[in-house]
Amino acid sequence: MELWQLLIIAIIQGITEFLPISSSGHLILLPGLTGMKDQGQVIDVAVHVGTLFAVVLYFRRDVAAAAVGSLRLMRGKADTPGARLAGLLILATIPVILFGLVLKLTGLDDHLRSIAVIGWTMLIFGLVLYWADQNGPEVKEDKDWNLKDALVMGFWQAVALIPGTSRSGITITAARQLGYKREDGAKLAMLMSIPTIAASGILLGAEVIATADAQAARDAGIAALFAFLSALLALTLMMRLLRSVSFTPYVIYRVVLGVFLLWWAYT
């Protein structure tokens, strides 16, 4: 694959993975609207690994606490903040894994990769995000995350397997509806992405290892690096902006793009 194509794909993935505007939707739209060759699963896995490293680096203290806590959790102890965080992250990941398996085994995942579907999900879930952000109280912080809220956010996250929904967007929507402050809700959504992206990467990676070659490995390495850099930049900017700006700019983008895609699909 040409270097410029790898850079475009990596930058799009890196920017859109953590902003509430759907990375999967944009990656599907790229070849659909531009005529570019589909990047394939090897590059998909690579850019997801890149964004995974970005969120791990940004939230390294929480990740380290959860990693240490998971060892206590395996011994049946959830008596530290890290152990509780690890347990809640595992719990919140179960729905998306189960729903993902259903989509994969039934073949529905391929049928959902259409411009019309992405247009509707962009529009509908953009408006839902706006409603939750404007009406949700800001009374909870990330330290208040509990069993019920983890399950609710986990089920909402499973819906994001429909292209165009946005994993970060739908989990932030759930967090705001549950009463979490913008920055804290976004933090929980980003932490939830770690086991989800890791599980997705393992699933896809197992399918492509047998077909990978030296050229594919080189392309994957380049894509992963630039996805990491762009994701880290996008994540840093979004978390800083949330201290003073709402999610409305992302909603406007989603609505405009959704309307355009619906016009494109039906005309």
Order of alpha helices (4+ residues) and beta strands (2+ residues): alpha-alpha-alpha-alpha-alpha-alpha-alpha-alpha-alpha-alpha-alpha-alpha
